[in-house]
């Protein structure tokens, strides 16, 4: 009985530790952060037209783009899927508050690949590759980008919950002797 309680306690502690590790923010700086902001910004209903144009311009290689203040690119959740079975199938769901935007094909592939570049952990499920992040917050500083010193773009995010994983701990019990 005592060993069963210890096993349950150990399982709960391991599960709690892995949950805390998964929730730790991940950061991307420089080129990867600019790329992530660049592929997300055009879909964001939270940015003004001028902000979107500035981000697109920076991402296109125009460091001297004139914009008077920092730009914040945010998304609540981004989930991308690429099928192993139907190799033509790729899609991403981008969630901005209560607004969900779905893209497919080349745009989805660009977002998927950019998440990989930025360090989003990959996962897989039956017949699919998944890239998922939550609480994306990217800051672009036009003044720093103009300096061309490798700075001016920073993103933080959390690894998103993958559909194929469970947060429930595995509890094993020893038979009574």
N, C-alpha and C positions, 0 to 999 in steps of 0.2 A: 504494500500500500504506500509506504514511504517513497519507494523508487518511482511509483506511478506519479505521485505528486511532484517529485523532482523533475521528471520527464516533462510533465505538463508545464511547469514553471520555466524550464529551460527553453521549451518550444515557444512560449509566449515572449520571453526575453529576446530570442533570436528574431522573431517576427517583428517585435517593436523596434529593434535595432535596424532591421532592413527597411522598415517603413520610414524611420527617421532619415536613413541614408538616401532613400528615394526622394524624399521631400526637400533635401538640401538643394539650394539654388546652384545652377550651373551657369558659368559666364563664358562669353565669347567676346573677343576684342578685335579691333583692327579690321582686316579684310573680311573675315568670316562674319563679324557682326554687321558690317555694311551690307554684305550680300544677303544676310537673313532679313535685315530691315528692308532691303531693296525688293525682295520677292514678296514680302507681306504687305508693304505700304500701298501698293496699287489696288489691293482688295479691301483696304480698311475704310469703313464708313466714318471712322473717328477723325480722319485727317482732312484738312482743307485741301482744295485743289492746288494752292500754292505750295503747301507742304509736300504733297504727292509729287509735284513737278520737281521740287528741290531734291527729294530722295532719288527719283529716277535719274536726275542729272548727275548726282554724286555717283550712283551705281554705274552710270555709263562712262565714268572716268573724268568727269568735269569737276576737279577739285576747287576751281575758282567760282563755283556757283554762288551767287549772292543770295543769302537768306539771313535775316537779321537776328535770329535767335535759335536756340537748340530745338530739335525736333524729336518728339517722343512717338515711337511706333509701338503699339501694344496690341496684344490679342489674348483673349482668355484661354483659348485652346486651339491647337492645330493637330489634326490627325490625318496622316497620309497612308495610303495603302497601294501596294503594287502586287498584282497577282502573279503567282508562279504557274498557274494553270492557264489562264487566259492572258497571254503575255502582252496583249494590247490594252489591258485594263489597268488604269492607274487613276487615283482620285485623291483629293484632299478636301477636308472640311475645315474651314477657318471660322472660329466663333469669336465675335466681337460683341460682348454684352449679350443682348437678346437676339442679335442678328447672326445667322449662320450663312456662310457663303461657300458653295461647293465649286471646285474646279476639277477639270479632268485633262487627260492627255499631256501635252507638252508643259503647260503651266503647272500641273500637278507634279510632273517629273522634276521640274526646276525647284519647286518648294521641297520635295522629298530629298533631293540631292544636296540642297543647301542646308537642310537640317542635319544631314550626315556631316557635312563640312564644319558646321558650328558645334558639333559634339553631342548632338541628341542621341541618347542610347537607342540602338535598334532592337526590335523584337519581331517575332513572327507568330503567325497563327496558321491554322489549317489552310495551306495553299497561298499564303500571302506574307509579304514583308511589311512591317509597320514602323512608322516614325511618328512619335507623338510627343508634344510638349504642352505645358500649361503655364499660364501667367507670364507670357512673353512681355518683356519691357526693354526696348532698345532706345538708346539716346544717341542722337547724332549731333555733334557740335561743329557747325559749319566753320567757325574760326579755327578750330584745331585741324579739321580736314584740309583747309587751305594751306596749312603749314607743310603738308606732305611729309610728316614725320612718323607715319604709321599709327597715329592716334586719332581720336575724334569719333569713334564708333564703339559702343559697348552695349551688349545685350545680356540680360539675365533671364533665366527661365527654369522651370522644373521639368523633369522627365515626366511625361504624361502617363496616365494609367493606361496600360495596354489591355485590350479586350481579352487576350488569351491568358492573362495571369489572374491569380486570386490572392487577396490579402488575408485570407484565413490561414491561421497556423495549422500545421500538421501535428496532430496529437497522437502519440503512440503510448500504449499502455502495456505494461508487463503483466503476464498472467500471474495470478496469485499462486504462491507455493504452499 
